[in-house]
Amino acid sequence: MPVNRREFLSSAAALAAASSSPLLAAQPGAPASPRRRYALVGTGGRGSSMWGKGVKDKWGDTVEFVALCDPNAKRAEVVRDIIGVTCPVFTDFDRMVKEARPDVVAITTVDVHHAEYIIRALDLGIDVITEKPMTVDEQQTQAVIDAEKRNKRKIIVGHNMRFAPAHVRIKELMLSKPVGPIRSVDFHWYLDTSHGTDYFRRWHGIKAKSGSLWVHKATHHFDYVNWLLDAEPVQVQAYGGIKRYGSAGPFRATNCRPCTHKTECPFYWDMTKSASAMRLYGGEVEKADGYLRDACVFRPEITSYDTMTATIKYTNDVILSYSLNAYMPIEGYSLAFNGDGGRVEIRDYAKQPFEVPSDLEVSVIKAFGTRTKVDIPTVEGEHGGADDALRNLIFRRPQVPDHLKLPDSRAGAMSALTGIAARRSCEENRPIAIADLVRF
């Protein structure tokens, strides 16, 4: 069921397989330190699993849960039980800070609210872990940059995609420059009719809440490319449309449960068959704020694009050709780096969202030469082991090389601004320069 992809996955076998990775090792000789006072702001699927139960179960010795904060107190109370903590629940952020006195907050709210909580936390002297995207527009980005300048605190952005062991191996490959200078990149992402469709059942389908999938989803991919290229975007020209969902659909309702088109709608989802979805979003939780987790994917309020393409120019003169489609029969991506000496080709397809191991293949194709397959590690766990690696970097602080350092506000800004520029380019039908959006 769609909500299950948000649930925390772990296994002893997965950790054993990855134990040799510096990302999953404790810092050698690090002295024991007091647990940091930790608050979770936003208690939806990602917050309750990745930054809630996942942290409590594996890194609970490094942090003490002192508060959960969410406008929906009913959901926060449910999540408190899911995580297995006894801390108080708050609906007001400032009151939570005053009474719970956290040292660090993890922000996992609806995307449009990330910036306001980041800024308020920094101004109150609290370190911040924020889910991506860090921001959803250029005004928010500028405000976060300015807030960080006036405070001596730290922002960590949850770009987990970098840290899957497979992607770390790809980064190491790119550092070796196997095909010489890179001239262009082909990157095409495919969301299937389970994963992709689910965005349009939720608040992500509303551009004003998510910044559109250019920001909510593609931010992952832009950070990945920025990191692999060790470069930043300069200019974006993009096009997008709503071709499959929203008003493009043949019929519509408020949500799936009362819909009269259940037998004919290919995207009908029976939320009542998912115990986790009903617990987190149904019953009294739903009554508290009216949020419908099984909203109709054809409702006219949908404003996020489901079909997108962009051309992006980078500081190192590389040109990226990117696309994202959210209704495919396959899930995964194809990525290629084209250089003077050949091509690095990556294909990663899964039969189900986040299936591990997936059908990941990486090859180096030499110009006028041979194709060589690269050995890539596979690790079980959420997002191919990336979530465990990211959390371990944050909470255990192992010693790692510079290319494995945690994503900071600059990385968060550059990945978000790429999507923000793409969205504006679609709306205004013109290329958008990153330098025209913010002042660093």
PETAKA-V341474 format. One record per residue. N is the residue number from 1. RES is the residue in one small letter. SS is DSSP state (h for helix, s for strand, l for the rest). BURIAL is 1 if it has 9 or more other ideal C-beta (glycine too) atoms within 8 Angstrom, else 0. Layout:
BEGIN
N_RES_SS_BURIAL + N_RES_SS_BURIAL
END
This chain:
BEGIN
1_m_l_0 + 2_p_h_1 + 3_v_h_1 + 4_n_h_0 + 5_r_h_1 + 6_r_h_0 + 7_e_l_1 + 8_f_l_1 + 9_l_l_0 + 10_s_l_1 + 11_s_l_0 + 12_a_h_0 + 13_a_h_0 + 14_a_h_1 + 15_l_h_1 + 16_a_h_0 + 17_a_h_1 + 18_a_l_1 + 19_s_l_0 + 20_s_l_0 + 21_s_l_1 + 22_p_h_1 + 23_l_h_1 + 24_l_h_1 + 25_a_l_1 + 26_a_l_0 + 27_q_l_1 + 28_p_l_0 + 29_g_l_0 + 30_a_l_0 + 31_p_l_0 + 32_a_l_0 + 33_s_l_0 + 34_p_l_0 + 35_r_l_1 + 36_r_s_1 + 37_r_s_1 + 38_y_s_1 + 39_a_s_1 + 40_l_s_1 + 41_v_s_1 + 42_g_l_1 + 43_t_l_1 + 44_g_l_1 + 45_g_h_1 + 46_r_h_1 + 47_g_h_1 + 48_s_h_1 + 49_s_h_1 + 50_m_h_1 + 51_w_h_1 + 52_g_h_1 + 53_k_h_1 + 54_g_h_1 + 55_v_h_1 + 56_k_h_1 + 57_d_h_0 + 58_k_h_1 + 59_w_h_1 + 60_g_l_0 + 61_d_l_0 + 62_t_l_0 + 63_v_s_1 + 64_e_s_0 + 65_f_s_1 + 66_v_s_1 + 67_a_s_1 + 68_l_s_1 + 69_c_s_1 + 70_d_l_1 + 71_p_l_0 + 72_n_l_1 + 73_a_h_1 + 74_k_h_1 + 75_r_h_1 + 76_a_h_1 + 77_e_h_1 + 78_v_h_1 + 79_v_h_1 + 80_r_h_1 + 81_d_h_0 + 82_i_h_1 + 83_i_h_1 + 84_g_l_0 + 85_v_l_0 + 86_t_l_0 + 87_c_l_1 + 88_p_s_0 + 89_v_s_1 + 90_f_s_1 + 91_t_l_1 + 92_d_l_0 + 93_f_h_1 + 94_d_h_0 + 95_r_h_0 + 96_m_h_1 + 97_v_h_1 + 98_k_h_0 + 99_e_h_1 + 100_a_h_1 + 101_r_l_0 + 102_p_l_1 + 103_d_l_0 + 104_v_s_1 + 105_v_s_1 + 106_a_s_1 + 107_i_s_1 + 108_t_l_1 + 109_t_l_1 + 110_v_l_0 + 111_d_h_1 + 112_v_h_1 + 113_h_h_1 + 114_h_h_1 + 115_a_h_1 + 116_e_h_0 + 117_y_h_1 + 118_i_h_1 + 119_i_h_1 + 120_r_h_1 + 121_a_h_1 + 122_l_h_1 + 123_d_h_1 + 124_l_l_0 + 125_g_l_0 + 126_i_l_1 + 127_d_s_1 + 128_v_s_1 + 129_i_s_1 + 130_t_s_1 + 131_e_l_1 + 132_k_l_1 + 133_p_l_1 + 134_m_l_1 + 135_t_l_1 + 136_v_l_1 + 137_d_l_0 + 138_e_h_1 + 139_q_h_0 + 140_q_h_1 + 141_t_h_1 + 142_q_h_1 + 143_a_h_1 + 144_v_h_1 + 145_i_h_1 + 146_d_h_0 + 147_a_h_1 + 148_e_h_1 + 149_k_h_0 + 150_r_h_0 + 151_n_l_1 + 152_k_l_0 + 153_r_l_1 + 154_k_l_0 + 155_i_s_1 + 156_i_s_1 + 157_v_s_1 + 158_g_l_1 + 159_h_l_1 + 160_n_h_1 + 161_m_h_1 + 162_r_h_1 + 163_f_h_1 + 164_a_l_1 + 165_p_h_1 + 166_a_h_1 + 167_h_h_1 + 168_v_h_1 + 169_r_h_1 + 170_i_h_1 + 171_k_h_1 + 172_e_h_1 + 173_l_h_1 + 174_m_h_1 + 175_l_h_0 + 176_s_l_0 + 177_k_l_0 + 178_p_l_1 + 179_v_l_1 + 180_g_l_0 + 181_p_l_0 + 182_i_s_1 + 183_r_s_0 + 184_s_s_1 + 185_v_s_1 + 186_d_s_1 + 187_f_s_1 + 188_h_s_1 + 189_w_s_1 + 190_y_s_1 + 191_l_s_1 + 192_d_s_1 + 193_t_l_1 + 194_s_l_1 + 195_h_h_1 + 196_g_h_1 + 197_t_h_1 + 198_d_h_1 + 199_y_h_1 + 200_f_h_1 + 201_r_h_1 + 202_r_l_1 + 203_w_h_0 + 204_h_h_1 + 205_g_h_1 + 206_i_l_1 + 207_k_h_1 + 208_a_h_0 + 209_k_h_1 + 210_s_h_1 + 211_g_l_1 + 212_s_l_1 + 213_l_h_1 + 214_w_h_1 + 215_v_h_1 + 216_h_h_1 + 217_k_l_1 + 218_a_h_1 + 219_t_h_1 + 220_h_h_1 + 221_h_h_1 + 222_f_h_1 + 223_d_h_1 + 224_y_h_1 + 225_v_h_1 + 226_n_h_1 + 227_w_h_1 + 228_l_h_1 + 229_l_h_1 + 230_d_l_0 + 231_a_l_1 + 232_e_l_0 + 233_p_s_1 + 234_v_s_1 + 235_q_s_1 + 236_v_s_1 + 237_q_s_1 + 238_a_s_1 + 239_y_s_0 + 240_g_s_1 + 241_g_s_0 + 242_i_l_1 + 243_k_l_0 + 244_r_l_1 + 245_y_l_1 + 246_g_h_1 + 247_s_h_0 + 248_a_h_0 + 249_g_l_1 + 250_p_l_0 + 251_f_l_0 + 252_r_l_0 + 253_a_l_1 + 254_t_l_0 + 255_n_s_1 + 256_c_l_1 + 257_r_l_0 + 258_p_l_0 + 259_c_l_1 + 260_t_l_0 + 261_h_l_1 + 262_k_l_0 + 263_t_l_0 + 264_e_l_0 + 265_c_l_1 + 266_p_l_0 + 267_f_l_0 + 268_y_l_1 + 269_w_l_1 + 270_d_l_0 + 271_m_h_1 + 272_t_h_0 + 273_k_h_0 + 274_s_l_1 + 275_a_h_0 + 276_s_h_1 + 277_a_h_1 + 278_m_h_1 + 279_r_h_1 + 280_l_h_1 + 281_y_h_1 + 282_g_l_1 + 283_g_h_0 + 284_e_h_0 + 285_v_h_1 + 286_e_h_1 + 287_k_h_0 + 288_a_h_1 + 289_d_h_0 + 290_g_l_0 + 291_y_l_0 + 292_l_l_0 + 293_r_l_1 + 294_d_l_1 + 295_a_s_1 + 296_c_l_1 + 297_v_l_1 + 298_f_l_1 + 299_r_l_1 + 300_p_l_0 + 301_e_l_0 + 302_i_l_1 + 303_t_l_1 + 304_s_l_1 + 305_y_l_1 + 306_d_l_1 + 307_t_s_1 + 308_m_s_1 + 309_t_s_1 + 310_a_s_1 + 311_t_s_1 + 312_i_s_1 + 313_k_s_1 + 314_y_s_1 + 315_t_l_0 + 316_n_l_0 + 317_d_l_0 + 318_v_l_1 + 319_i_s_1 + 320_l_s_1 + 321_s_s_1 + 322_y_s_1 + 323_s_s_1 + 324_l_s_1 + 325_n_s_1 + 326_a_s_1 + 327_y_s_1 + 328_m_s_1 + 329_p_l_0 + 330_i_l_0 + 331_e_s_1 + 332_g_s_1 + 333_y_s_1 + 334_s_s_1 + 335_l_s_1 + 336_a_s_1 + 337_f_s_1 + 338_n_s_1 + 339_g_s_1 + 340_d_l_0 + 341_g_l_0 + 342_g_s_1 + 343_r_s_1 + 344_v_s_1 + 345_e_s_1 + 346_i_s_1 + 347_r_s_1 + 348_d_s_1 + 349_y_s_1 + 350_a_s_1 + 351_k_l_0 + 352_q_l_0 + 353_p_l_1 + 354_f_l_1 + 355_e_l_1 + 356_v_l_1 + 357_p_l_0 + 358_s_l_1 + 359_d_s_1 + 360_l_s_1 + 361_e_s_1 + 362_v_s_1 + 363_s_s_1 + 364_v_s_1 + 365_i_s_1 + 366_k_s_1 + 367_a_l_1 + 368_f_l_0 + 369_g_l_0 + 370_t_l_0 + 371_r_s_0 + 372_t_s_0 + 373_k_s_0 + 374_v_s_1 + 375_d_l_0 + 376_i_l_1 + 377_p_l_1 + 378_t_l_1 + 379_v_l_1 + 380_e_l_1 + 381_g_l_1 + 382_e_l_1 + 383_h_l_1 + 384_g_l_1 + 385_g_l_1 + 386_a_h_1 + 387_d_h_1 + 388_d_h_1 + 389_a_h_1 + 390_l_h_1 + 391_r_h_1 + 392_n_h_1 + 393_l_h_1 + 394_i_h_1 + 395_f_h_1 + 396_r_l_1 + 397_r_l_0 + 398_p_l_1 + 399_q_l_0 + 400_v_l_0 + 401_p_l_0 + 402_d_h_0 + 403_h_h_0 + 404_l_h_1 + 405_k_l_0 + 406_l_l_0 + 407_p_l_1 + 408_d_l_1 + 409_s_h_1 + 410_r_h_0 + 411_a_h_1 + 412_g_h_1 + 413_a_h_1 + 414_m_h_1 + 415_s_h_1 + 416_a_h_1 + 417_l_h_1 + 418_t_h_1 + 419_g_h_1 + 420_i_h_1 + 421_a_h_1 + 422_a_h_1 + 423_r_h_1 + 424_r_h_1 + 425_s_h_1 + 426_c_h_1 + 427_e_h_0 + 428_e_h_0 + 429_n_l_0 + 430_r_l_0 + 431_p_l_0 + 432_i_s_1 + 433_a_s_1 + 434_i_h_1 + 435_a_h_0 + 436_d_h_0 + 437_l_l_1 + 438_v_l_1 + 439_r_l_0 + 440_f_l_0
END
